Amino acid sequence: MATVMIDLKRLGDVRAPAGFAERVLASAGVADSYATFETVLGRVYVAWNPLGVSAAMRAASAAEFEAWFRREIGRGLVRAKPPASLAAKIQDQLDGKRRMKFDLRGLTPFSQAVLQKTLTIPRGQVRPYGWVAREIGHPAAVRAVGTALANNPIPYFIPCHRVIRSDGVIGNYGGGGPEAKKSILNLEGVQLKRLQDLASSGVRYEGVKSTKIFCFPTCYHGRHVREENFVYFHDESEARRAGYRPCKDCRPAVA
């Protein structure tokens, strides 16, 4: 008995290694882990847990990212060595291959639906806020869609930069503002000058004469079409009056 008491007293003198408590919390799902990754977009702080990636941010420092995460996500955060596969998944996600899992706990069902739909927009293409609203069954909730995207905790990987205003203007971006949005879209191959020229002319859709199908201007179906084979429309009714039907891939209108 005396030996047990001595051992217990010695145990009280033992100090856990630095960060041990945080790592225990992370393994229990009470806190998230994070690391920095060098990407084509620069240094990105990425947080994750067993459910998937929970946040991403280009921050000035780890302290800034940690403070933002605790304030916006509401959980603890501990720096850790990332899983071996995470860097490759991040690269694939930026290349347009959807391999990452995401933890969207804490977001409303509406916000989750907005982000899940945004994930389906292909790399190098854009869609208007109204398209997202219609696709998730809330066609009148355009402003709410914008709010959900502005508060996206995982920009870059859930590509809210691919959503623009209905008038064709690029619009704002929660991952760094309009200029950051333009830079990322340029990296993805979006022809911004052409898109903005069409927008300033009031053009919303482009049709292909040979197929009689109309699309959003960035739809991949128009990538190899010669300019003289395009016809341009200001709205859906104009396209339908001309005998064109909506593309089944980019879905510029209800078929």
Solvent accessible surface area in square Angstrom, and as a share of the most:
residue,aa,sasa,rsa
1,M,182,0.81
2,A,73,0.57
3,T,92,0.53
4,V,81,0.46
5,M,89,0.40
6,I,87,0.44
7,D,72,0.37
8,L,100,0.50
9,K,142,0.60
10,R,158,0.58
11,L,116,0.58
12,G,51,0.49
13,D,110,0.57
14,V,99,0.57
15,R,187,0.68
16,A,65,0.50
17,P,91,0.57
18,A,101,0.78
19,G,29,0.27
20,F,96,0.40
21,A,64,0.50
22,E,74,0.33
23,R,115,0.42
24,V,72,0.41
25,L,77,0.38
26,A,14,0.10
27,S,91,0.59
28,A,72,0.55
29,G,27,0.26
30,V,87,0.50
31,A,3,0.02
32,D,1,0.00
33,S,15,0.10
34,Y,2,0.01
35,A,8,0.06
36,T,39,0.23
37,F,18,0.08
38,E,124,0.56
39,T,25,0.14
40,V,90,0.52
41,L,17,0.09
42,G,31,0.30
43,R,137,0.50
44,V,1,0.00
45,Y,12,0.04
46,V,0,0.00
47,A,0,0.00
48,W,29,0.10
49,N,14,0.07
50,P,102,0.64
51,L,95,0.47
52,G,10,0.10
53,V,4,0.03
54,S,2,0.01
55,A,0,0.00
56,A,2,0.01
57,M,40,0.18
58,R,87,0.32
59,A,21,0.16
60,A,98,0.76
61,S,47,0.30
62,A,22,0.17
63,A,73,0.57
64,E,72,0.32
65,F,0,0.00
66,E,45,0.20
67,A,54,0.42
68,W,44,0.15
69,F,0,0.00
70,R,115,0.42
71,R,159,0.58
72,E,101,0.45
73,I,42,0.21
74,G,58,0.56
75,R,44,0.16
76,G,27,0.26
77,L,7,0.03
78,V,15,0.09
79,R,128,0.47
80,A,33,0.26
81,K,187,0.79
82,P,41,0.25
83,P,65,0.41
84,A,110,0.85
85,S,54,0.35
86,L,13,0.07
87,A,55,0.43
88,A,54,0.42
89,K,58,0.25
90,I,4,0.02
91,Q,84,0.37
92,D,27,0.14
93,Q,11,0.05
94,L,15,0.07
95,D,65,0.34
96,G,31,0.30
97,K,117,0.50
98,R,142,0.52
99,R,113,0.41
100,M,18,0.08
101,K,133,0.56
102,F,33,0.14
103,D,9,0.04
104,L,14,0.07
105,R,115,0.42
106,G,84,0.81
107,L,48,0.24
108,T,78,0.46
109,P,116,0.73
110,F,51,0.21
111,S,20,0.13
112,Q,60,0.27
113,A,38,0.30
114,V,0,0.00
115,L,1,0.00
116,Q,93,0.41
117,K,40,0.17
118,T,0,0.00
119,L,20,0.10
120,T,56,0.33
121,I,1,0.00
122,P,51,0.32
123,R,83,0.30
124,G,5,0.05
125,Q,5,0.02
126,V,5,0.03
127,R,7,0.02
128,P,22,0.14
129,Y,33,0.13
130,G,23,0.22
131,W,7,0.03
132,V,0,0.00
133,A,0,0.00
134,R,62,0.23
135,E,48,0.21
136,I,34,0.17
137,G,55,0.53
138,H,94,0.42
139,P,90,0.57
140,A,102,0.79
141,A,24,0.19
142,V,55,0.32
143,R,210,0.77
144,A,44,0.34
145,V,0,0.00
146,G,22,0.22
147,T,77,0.45
148,A,9,0.07
149,L,7,0.04
150,A,63,0.49
151,N,99,0.51
152,N,12,0.06
153,P,10,0.06
154,I,0,0.00
155,P,10,0.07
156,Y,8,0.03
157,F,3,0.01
158,I,0,0.00
159,P,5,0.03
160,C,6,0.04
161,H,2,0.01
162,R,13,0.05
163,V,0,0.00
164,I,8,0.04
165,R,108,0.40
166,S,67,0.43
167,D,48,0.25
168,G,10,0.09
169,V,65,0.37
170,I,3,0.02
171,G,14,0.14
172,N,107,0.55
173,Y,12,0.05
174,G,56,0.54
175,G,9,0.09
176,G,56,0.54
177,G,16,0.16
178,P,59,0.37
179,E,120,0.54
180,A,15,0.11
181,K,1,0.00
182,K,60,0.26
183,S,61,0.39
184,I,7,0.03
185,L,0,0.00
186,N,88,0.45
187,L,89,0.44
188,E,19,0.09
189,G,54,0.52
190,V,7,0.04
191,Q,122,0.54
192,L,15,0.07
193,K,152,0.65
194,R,63,0.23
195,L,11,0.05
196,Q,65,0.29
197,D,69,0.36
198,L,23,0.11
199,A,14,0.11
200,S,98,0.63
201,S,71,0.46
202,G,22,0.21
203,V,14,0.08
204,R,67,0.24
205,Y,30,0.11
206,E,3,0.01
207,G,0,0.00
208,V,15,0.09
209,K,104,0.44
210,S,99,0.64
211,T,70,0.41
212,K,95,0.40
213,I,37,0.19
214,F,0,0.00
215,C,4,0.02
216,F,15,0.06
217,P,21,0.13
218,T,17,0.10
219,C,3,0.02
220,Y,108,0.41
221,H,81,0.36
222,G,14,0.13
223,R,123,0.45
224,H,179,0.80
225,V,35,0.20
226,R,163,0.59
227,E,103,0.46
228,E,100,0.45
229,N,57,0.29
230,F,17,0.07
231,V,45,0.26
232,Y,64,0.24
233,F,6,0.03
234,H,96,0.43
235,D,66,0.34
236,E,63,0.28
237,S,55,0.35
238,E,51,0.23
239,A,0,0.00
240,R,97,0.35
241,R,182,0.66
242,A,49,0.38
243,G,51,0.49
244,Y,16,0.06
245,R,118,0.43
246,P,7,0.04
247,C,6,0.03
248,K,156,0.66
249,D,67,0.35
250,C,0,0.00
251,R,82,0.30
252,P,6,0.04
253,A,6,0.05
254,V,103,0.59
255,A,108,0.83
